[in-house]
Amino acid sequence: MKKRAIKSIDLHRLKTIFNKDITDTLKKHKLPLIASFVVVLLACIGIIVSYAFYQVIDKTPVIGGSTGEIADLDIRVMAEERDANGNGVGTYALYPYIPEAGYAYNSSKSYCTNGSTITYHPTTFDADITAYGHDVCYLYFDSTANLDLTLNVYAENINSDGVGTGEYTKLETTSLPSIGYTLNTNKSGCENGSTLTYLDEENMFSIDASGKDVCTAYMDAMDVDIQLKIYLQSKSGSPTYYEAKEIPSNVFFDLNTSKSACTGTSTLSIKNQKVVISATSRTSCVAYLDVSNGPILESMSNTVSGQNVTIKLTNSNIGSTPTKYYYSSNNGESYVSSTSSSYTFSNLEPLTEYTFKAYSVDASGKESAIMTTTAETDYVYNGVFAYKSSVQTKEIEVSGYYYLQVWGAQGGSYNESYAAGGKGGYSKGYVYLNKGDTIYIHTGGQGSYGTTSTYTVQTGGGVNGGGNAGYRGGAGGGGTDIRINSDSLYARVIVAGGGGGAYAYNSTYKAAGGAGGGTNGLDGSYYSSSYSAWAGNGGTQTSGGARTSGSSTNYYGDAGTFGAGGDTGYKYNNTSYYSNGAGGGGWYGGSAAGNYSSRSRTRATGGGGGSGYVYTSSTASKYPSGCLLNSSYYMSNAATYAGNTSFESTTGGSETGHSDNGYAKVTYVGKTLP
């Protein structure tokens, strides 16, 4: 008989474990053996209390002069429980550590069930145990102080692939999992605010406490030191088994609990066709699996549609019929159930790779193996912004290139069948937007028609820069633009010009408004060349349409400005002064047609259209002082079109000039330009 005490922990030696079938050995409890273990001491300084764990280091049976390693000894620490005041109550509970502070070893109560002897060293807090075969030893500690700290430790279960299952088992012995576990700091903690830490290298917990507390530690499996051998039944009902490295997926197996076993107190079970080991320390297990009947999944596929992923399962015709399916989009951390063999995960994070898992369950509760597939979501964004009289906003969720399209609004007219307001222009292009950017979309409003019933002051300009008009005049259409990170004219990255207002006395004496858009808005038309100077001028890339003439200075048409069309000339004392057409809004607005104080029908003139704009490296210099954009927002493949040309319509066809109110589209196209 050989006996030795181990005073330090050699972690490298813990990596050595059995390389042979231990089934027979588990059943032989009469083999003489010697076992030694080490207790790593608890240190108590002031109010800081550290609890440490011992490990079974070496068990050396002596059989006919030869030795072999085997783990076949359980040690359990029983610490006296305390009442609310911290006093011992005479009852004991399992503790996963040797307490130094506030406890004393009780040799009279301590014992081993099969006669092994315990020699405890109170000064060094370690022990020697001389064992003859399998044994369970209890070490009792009596309470001697009021400090009451309780530590509960839970170890994660692992399956036959050596992977943690996410389920935990409370340690029922004094052995802390020796190799391959790490503290889960998110799950672990203390009820009354004490600080719990774990030293990986020393395999030791510390609790920094100022009073009574209960702490719980959850240990996650990493590369657990567990040996598992799997034996599969050759066919249903056969006494023959063969060793296998993994469980095949085309046959359903149940665990043969009478044949399967582990050393120590570790236990075996089967879940999703994986052997699960609930281990409290290093262990060696043998699992016998019998051919049975249960659900078998044949395949798993996925289909990506934007930010939605549909999982499709196919059942094998040799398994039982599933009654329920379980699906996970977070690699098995959580599952949703369904009675359908397909399931769609909606509104997932865009452009993110997901690991999906799924399994089936039949009416008897048997679970199939878990199948896995991965998929990366797309991002689909097709923002449509119809006319609205107020600003519309969109926060960018995904960085990438966006295709911007804007249509300016049409100018107003008294009678469109006589002479229409100028059509709105169109601008398009790609811009790179960053996640977190905010875009502000302003859609232009169509200018209103002039009135013939009252001599009203200038009104009716379309939203977003359309100029106002009075008696018998068409107001200007508003421009449509998109702004980045500031709702300011100086943050516009793209603009479609609005059309100028028209004027018509009847089907003969009429003048259309100038079309908006393009690098220069078009000038308004006129009935008589004698009054061509009264017609509104289109906005340009660097200025608004110039102020126009009238019968006197009071009736000149106002010039266009940055972002707005000019108003028509005004009237005095409710007399019948005609206003003609107002200027359209845009990058720079068009000017209004001049007013006049006579009812001469030959003086019919229309307002000028507003210009369009796209922010590029070559057009950035056109910005007046105060631009809020930088070069990262330069547009690519960008262009602006006047409202008298053909371009894409809001519905995807084509149109020559844009009628009615303004419109905008924002479409995500990807991480690179198309």
KOLPAMI-768542 format. One record per residue (C-alpha): x, y, z; residue in one letter. Coordinates in steps of 0.02 Angstrom, whole numbers, padded with zeros to 5 digits, always signed. Layout:
! residues N
XYZA
...
END
This chain:
! residues 674
+00000+00000+00000M
+00066+00170-00051K
+00018+00339+00017K
+00073+00514-00028R
+00008+00691+00001A
+00010+00817-00142I
+00045+00995-00084K
+00030+01089-00249S
-00078+01075-00406I
+00007+01024-00569D
-00119+01073-00703L
-00019+00985-00839H
-00044+00818-00752R
-00231+00846-00753L
-00229+00828-00942K
-00187+00642-00922T
-00341+00532-00916I
-00389+00357-00965F
-00362+00285-01136N
-00451+00121-01108K
-00627+00055-01082D
-00669+00076-00896I
-00836-00014-00893T
-00771-00165-00799D
-00667-00061-00681T
-00822+00037-00629L
-00900-00122-00564K
-00749-00177-00462K
-00750-00084-00296H
-00636-00205-00202K
-00474-00157-00288L
-00352-00085-00163P
-00305+00091-00206L
-00226+00244-00128I
-00295+00418-00164A
-00225+00587-00119S
-00298+00759-00144F
-00251+00938-00111V
-00350+01076-00028V
-00306+01250-00091V
-00330+01361+00059L
-00454+01499+00093L
-00373+01662+00143A
-00462+01785+00257C
-00389+01959+00280I
-00503+02087+00360G
-00669+02080+00273I
-00599+02005+00113I
-00637+01820+00108V
-00565+01705-00027S
-00630+01530-00053Y
-00522+01403-00144A
-00556+01229-00209F
-00457+01069-00198Y
-00441+00947-00341Q
-00416+00760-00350V
-00239+00754-00417I
-00186+00572-00414D
-00261+00403-00377K
-00138+00262-00388T
-00197+00083-00364P
-00064-00043-00320V
-00108-00209-00402I
+00026-00342-00399G
+00162-00212-00404G
+00091-00119-00555S
+00002+00046-00549T
-00129+00131-00655G
-00224+00294-00638E
-00409+00294-00598I
-00525+00429-00528A
-00638+00336-00406D
-00650+00441-00247L
-00781+00572-00203D
-00750+00704-00070I
-00894+00804+00003R
-00877+00955+00117V
-01019+00979+00241M
-01026+01154+00319A
-01139+01198+00465E
-01287+01306+00417E
-01322+01470+00506R
-01476+01565+00561D
-01520+01745+00518A
-01396+01806+00649N
-01255+01700+00579G
-01256+01571+00720N
-01234+01385+00686G
-01396+01286+00693V
-01326+01109+00701G
-01376+01056+00526T
-01255+01038+00381Y
-01262+01066+00193A
-01148+01024+00048L
-01023+01162+00009Y
-00913+01162-00146P
-00764+01233-00049Y
-00663+01213+00109I
-00707+01360+00222P
-00566+01432+00326E
-00643+01590+00398A
-00774+01558+00532G
-00768+01368+00526Y
-00675+01226+00615A
-00649+01047+00558Y
-00756+00919+00656N
-00658+00756+00653S
-00789+00660+00753S
-00922+00688+00621K
-00808+00665+00469S
-00802+00490+00392Y
-00789+00386+00234C
-00928+00265+00187T
-00811+00119+00143N
-00687+00136+00284G
-00555+00248+00206S
-00463+00356+00334T
-00453+00547+00336I
-00306+00644+00405T
-00349+00829+00405Y
-00214+00961+00434H
-00295+01117+00514P
-00138+01223+00499T
-00110+01192+00315T
-00292+01156+00268F
-00255+00999+00170D
-00292+00815+00199A
-00230+00641+00162D
-00356+00503+00125I
-00305+00321+00123T
-00434+00230+00018A
-00461+00044-00024Y
-00579+00047-00173G
-00721+00161-00219H
-00768+00276-00075D
-00863+00434-00030V
-00787+00539+00110C
-00875+00676+00209Y
-00778+00818+00292L
-00882+00914+00421Y
-00849+01093+00473F
-00932+01180+00621D
-00977+01365+00621S
-00869+01470+00738T
-00903+01649+00677A
-01044+01760+00620N
-00978+01797+00446L
-01095+01699+00332D
-01046+01682+00151L
-01122+01548+00041T
-01058+01505-00131L
-01157+01397-00251N
-01066+01335-00406V
-01151+01274-00565Y
-01053+01187-00704A
-01113+01187-00884E
-01159+01019-00955N
-01074+00962-01115I
-01129+00846-01253N
-01036+00708-01342S
-00956+00836-01457D
-00874+00917-01307G
-00983+01072-01329V
-01075+01160-01188G
-01263+01139-01193T
-01311+01300-01103G
-01385+01200-00960E
-01302+01195-00789Y
-01289+01069-00647T
-01258+01122-00467K
-01100+01044-00398L
-01143+00911-00271E
-00963+00871-00224T
-00820+00977-00166T
-00729+00959-00332S
-00729+01112-00443L
-00722+01071-00630P
-00535+01060-00649S
-00499+01095-00832I
-00592+01183-00971G
-00712+01293-00874Y
-00720+01482-00862T
-00827+01596-00756L
-00982+01666-00840N
-00976+01842-00769T
-01145+01889-00844N
-01237+01751-00752K
-01133+01750-00592S
-01155+01869-00447G
-01196+01896-00263C
-01365+01939-00188E
-01303+02077-00072N
-01173+02160-00181G
-01015+02063-00136S
-00888+02044-00275T
-00857+01870-00344L
-00699+01835-00445T
-00616+01680-00513Y
-00430+01651-00541L
-00411+01533-00689D
-00230+01489-00659E
-00259+01446-00476E
-00431+01370-00502N
-00494+01474-00355M
-00638+01590-00314F
-00626+01747-00209S
-00770+01839-00126I
-00744+02019-00070D
-00882+02041+00060A
-00925+02161+00200S
-01064+02054+00274G
-01177+01905+00246K
-01206+01858+00066D
-01253+01717-00051V
-01154+01708-00212C
-01183+01599-00364T
-01050+01556-00492A
-01091+01486-00664Y
-00946+01398-00750M
-00953+01384-00940D
-00873+01235-01026A
-00729+01271-01146M
-00622+01116-01173D
-00678+01003-01033V
-00564+00862-00976D
-00690+00723-01001I
-00664+00556-01085Q
-00813+00479-01173L
-00825+00317-01269K
-00981+00281-01370I
-01041+00107-01415Y
-01182+00088-01541L
-01300-00061-01554Q
-01272-00147-01721S
-01459-00167-01750K
-01619-00161-01650S
-01622-00296-01514G
-01445-00353-01549S
-01324-00389-01403P
-01181-00330-01512T
-01111-00154-01497Y
-00970-00068-01591Y
-00868+00082-01543E
-00902+00243-01639A
-00825+00416-01639K
-00992+00501-01673E
-01177+00462-01679I
-01242+00436-01858P
-01386+00547-01912S
-01485+00418-02011N
-01531+00309-01860V
-01620+00358-01700F
-01539+00301-01536F
-01589+00295-01352D
-01468+00286-01207L
-01453+00115-01125N
-01448+00175-00945T
-01410+00004-00871S
-01250-00017-00972K
-01190+00165-00973S
-01090+00239-00830A
-00966+00374-00777C
-00832+00380-00643T
-00873+00483-00489G
-01041+00567-00478T
-01053+00624-00659S
-01210+00569-00750T
-01260+00533-00931L
-01415+00575-01030S
-01459+00598-01213I
-01531+00755-01292K
-01552+00790-01478N
-01454+00632-01518Q
-01302+00692-01420K
-01239+00614-01260V
-01245+00745-01122V
-01125+00731-00974I
-01163+00821-00811S
-00988+00827-00738A
-00930+00902-00576T
-00747+00861-00606S
-00638+00769-00730R
-00721+00605-00772T
-00724+00459-00891S
-00887+00392-00962C
-00950+00251-01071V
-01116+00271-01165A
-01209+00125-01243Y
-01340+00179-01370L
-01482+00066-01428D
-01568+00078-01596V
-01742+00150-01569S
-01882+00242-01657N
-01890+00432-01657G
-01894+00585-01770P
-01754+00602-01898I
-01723+00759-02001L
-01656+00727-02175E
-01611+00903-02227S
-01620+01088-02183M
-01617+01233-02306S
-01638+01421-02299N
-01703+01555-02415T
-01654+01737-02394V
-01772+01876-02442S
-01704+02042-02386G
-01703+02041-02197Q
-01813+01885-02188N
-01746+01707-02186V
-01857+01555-02208T
-01799+01388-02138I
-01864+01230-02221K
-01847+01057-02142L
-01869+00890-02228T
-01913+00736-02123N
-01840+00565-02157S
-01967+00430-02203N
-01881+00305-02086I
-01912+00406-01928G
-02067+00440-01824S
-02184+00583-01872T
-02144+00748-01785P
-02283+00844-01701T
-02182+01001-01665K
-02028+01090-01730Y
-01908+01207-01641Y
-01812+01344-01730Y
-01670+01458-01674S
-01589+01608-01759S
-01456+01635-01625N
-01356+01474-01637N
-01468+01381-01515G
-01472+01506-01372E
-01661+01511-01384S
-01794+01425-01489Y
-01969+01462-01553V
-02091+01319-01582S
-02204+01284-01728S
-02309+01142-01794T
-02246+01179-01970S
-02089+01109-02051S
-02046+01285-02112S
-02025+01446-02017Y
-01982+01625-02066T
-01877+01740-01958F
-01928+01918-02003S
-01846+02088-01984N
-01674+02020-01942L
-01524+02135-01936E
-01474+02180-02114P
-01313+02114-02191L
-01281+02000-02042T
-01232+01817-02042E
-01346+01709-01935Y
-01324+01531-01876T
-01492+01443-01878F
-01529+01281-01786K
-01684+01172-01787A
-01747+01004-01725Y
-01910+00907-01718S
-02005+00818-01579V
-02129+00675-01597D
-02284+00638-01495A
-02186+00538-01366S
-02068+00684-01335G
-01917+00610-01424K
-01805+00741-01503E
-01715+00732-01669S
-01535+00785-01694A
-01509+00971-01713I
-01475+01030-01889M
-01379+01190-01929T
-01371+01311-02074T
-01300+01486-02095T
-01363+01631-02199A
-01322+01814-02220E
-01468+01933-02231T
-01485+02062-02367D
-01544+02240-02345Y
-01687+02304-02448V
-01742+02483-02437Y
-01855+02565-02565N
-01907+02730-02489G
-02049+02816-02581V
-02091+02994-02532F
-02250+03060-02610A
-02295+03242-02590Y
-02313+03305-02414K
-02322+03485-02359S
-02195+03456-02220S
-02021+03381-02216V
-02003+03191-02214Q
-01852+03109-02131T
-01761+02943-02139K
-01619+02884-02026E
-01498+02774-02121I
-01487+02598-02049E
-01352+02525-02160V
-01199+02608-02234S
-01187+02595-02422G
-01235+02672-02586Y
-01409+02742-02609Y
-01493+02790-02772Y
-01579+02958-02754L
-01716+03017-02873Q
-01814+03179-02860V
-01952+03257-02966W
-01996+03441-02955G
-02175+03507-02949A
-02269+03587-03092Q
-02309+03773-03094G
-02490+03834-03085G
-02598+03910-03220S
-02769+03986-03238Y
-02828+03856-03364N
-02712+03714-03405E
-02797+03678-03570S
-02747+03852-03624Y
-02571+03864-03555A
-02498+03746-03425A
-02379+03790-03287G
-02201+03737-03323G
-02169+03552-03292K
-02054+03498-03150G
-01879+03434-03184G
-01791+03273-03131Y
-01624+03234-03048S
-01542+03068-03003K
-01378+02996-02939G
-01291+02883-02813Y
-01223+02939-02646V
-01136+02844-02506Y
-01228+02865-02342L
-01168+02808-02172N
-01266+02716-02041K
-01336+02849-01925G
-01349+02984-02059D
-01517+03069-02071T
-01589+03127-02234I
-01723+03261-02249Y
-01840+03248-02398I
-01935+03402-02457H
-02062+03368-02595T
-02119+03518-02696G
-02301+03569-02705G
-02386+03615-02867Q
-02420+03801-02886G
-02604+03850-02875S
-02702+03926-03017Y
-02739+04111-03019G
-02914+04175-02983T
-03029+04280-03089T
-03155+04320-02954S
-03056+04430-02835T
-02904+04539-02842Y
-02806+04443-02711T
-02629+04479-02656V
-02491+04358-02704Q
-02526+04182-02641T
-02523+04000-02693G
-02338+03965-02712G
-02299+03780-02709G
-02219+03707-02552V
-02028+03716-02550N
-01993+03875-02643G
-02132+03906-02769G
-02161+04092-02800G
-02329+04174-02761N
-02447+04249-02891A
-02602+04359-02888G
-02749+04395-03002Y
-02754+04276-03152R
-02574+04220-03120G
-02508+04043-03096G
-02399+04020-02941A
-02229+03933-02956G
-02205+03748-02922G
-02094+03698-02776G
-01928+03611-02800G
-01896+03437-02728T
-01733+03406-02636D
-01643+03290-02515I
-01534+03356-02375R
-01405+03263-02270I
-01389+03281-02081N
-01463+03456-02076S
-01631+03524-02130D
-01549+03670-02217S
-01541+03734-02396L
-01352+03722-02374Y
-01359+03534-02346A
-01447+03490-02511R
-01362+03350-02606V
-01488+03338-02749I
-01623+03455-02815V
-01758+03446-02950A
-01820+03616-03006G
-02004+03666-03002G
-02093+03742-03151G
-02140+03925-03172G
-02322+03982-03165G
-02420+04015-03325A
-02546+04148-03376Y
-02695+04133-03494A
-02834+04256-03530Y
-02915+04135-03651N
-02861+04005-03778S
-02781+04138-03886T
-02694+04255-03763Y
-02588+04140-03658K
-02410+04108-03597A
-02341+03948-03521A
-02224+03942-03373G
-02043+03891-03398G
-01998+03711-03358A
-01896+03678-03204G
-01742+03569-03184G
-01582+03547-03281G
-01430+03653-03247T
-01536+03803-03297N
-01722+03820-03276G
-01814+03875-03433L
-01878+04052-03459D
-02065+04083-03458G
-02150+04108-03625S
-02242+04264-03690Y
-02384+04302-03809Y
-02307+04455-03889S
-02122+04480-03923S
-02150+04662-03875S
-02162+04604-03695Y
-02031+04465-03695S
-01931+04559-03562A
-02080+04539-03445W
-02068+04347-03449A
-01985+04260-03301G
-01805+04198-03314N
-01748+04024-03265G
-01632+03996-03116G
-01452+03946-03151T
-01315+03853-03055Q
-01253+04012-02973T
-01399+04133-02966S
-01586+04152-02970G
-01680+04212-03122G
-01656+04399-03147A
-01792+04521-03099R
-01909+04559-03245T
-01993+04716-03310S
-02169+04783-03287G
-02273+04937-03326S
-02182+05024-03184S
-02054+04981-03049T
-02194+04926-02931N
-02245+04788-03049Y
-02079+04709-03091Y
-02071+04521-03065G
-01960+04474-02916D
-01794+04386-02948A
-01768+04207-02896G
-01659+04169-02745T
-01563+04021-02675F
-01699+03890-02656G
-01851+03997-02700A
-01941+04069-02851G
-01987+04252-02865G
-02160+04324-02826D
-02255+04420-02959T
-02276+04608-02951G
-02408+04676-02833Y
-02566+04782-02850K
-02638+04936-02767Y
-02811+04967-02692N
-02896+04810-02758N
-02891+04870-02936T
-02877+04746-03077S
-02691+04724-03099Y
-02643+04564-03184Y
-02497+04467-03106S
-02445+04340-03240N
-02340+04187-03188G
-02227+04169-03034A
-02054+04085-03027G
-02027+03901-02987G
-01922+03842-02840G
-01762+03739-02855G
-01574+03750-02830W
-01595+03932-02878Y
-01774+03990-02911G
-01838+04066-03071G
-01899+04245-03076S
-02081+04297-03090A
-02159+04376-03243A
-02188+04564-03234G
-02358+04633-03184N
-02454+04765-03275Y
-02596+04885-03244S
-02690+04864-03405S
-02804+04729-03467R
-02705+04717-03629S
-02712+04534-03672R
-02553+04541-03775T
-02448+04563-03617R
-02471+04380-03561A
-02306+04310-03491T
-02254+04157-03388G
-02136+04135-03241G
-01962+04056-03254G
-01923+03881-03193G
-01805+03840-03050G
-01640+03752-03087S
-01591+03574-03036G
-01431+03521-02950Y
-01326+03368-02905V
-01181+03381-02781Y
-01023+03312-02864T
-00838+03351-02865S
-00864+03462-03017S
-01019+03554-02952T
-00969+03579-02770A
-00897+03749-02814S
-01072+03807-02866K
-01124+03805-02682Y
-01134+03979-02607P
-01035+04009-02448S
-01097+03902-02303G
-01108+03727-02380C
-01136+03596-02244L
-01085+03445-02348L
-00911+03373-02371N
-00830+03274-02511S
-00884+03106-02438S
-01059+03147-02502Y
-01009+03181-02682Y
-01133+03095-02796M
-01087+02972-02934S
-01170+02946-03103N
-01276+03098-03065A
-01374+03208-03183A
-01513+03337-03185T
-01646+03353-03321Y
-01756+03497-03373A
-01945+03476-03375G
-01956+03487-03564N
-01854+03326-03588T
-01896+03142-03569S
-01843+03050-03412F
-01901+02911-03296E
-02071+02934-03218S
-02115+02903-03037T
-02197+02738-03087T
-02046+02674-03184G
-02101+02719-03361G
-02053+02881-03446S
-02126+03056-03453E
-02084+03222-03531T
-02078+03339-03385G
-02162+03302-03219H
-02341+03355-03187S
-02427+03382-03021D
-02337+03382-02853N
-02157+03335-02822G
-02096+03160-02780Y
-01940+03073-02716A
-01866+02897-02704K
-01720+02831-02601V
-01659+02654-02641T
-01519+02555-02559Y
-01410+02474-02694V
-01267+02395-02596G
-01091+02416-02529K
-01024+02453-02703T
-01090+02552-02849L
-01196+02451-02970P
END
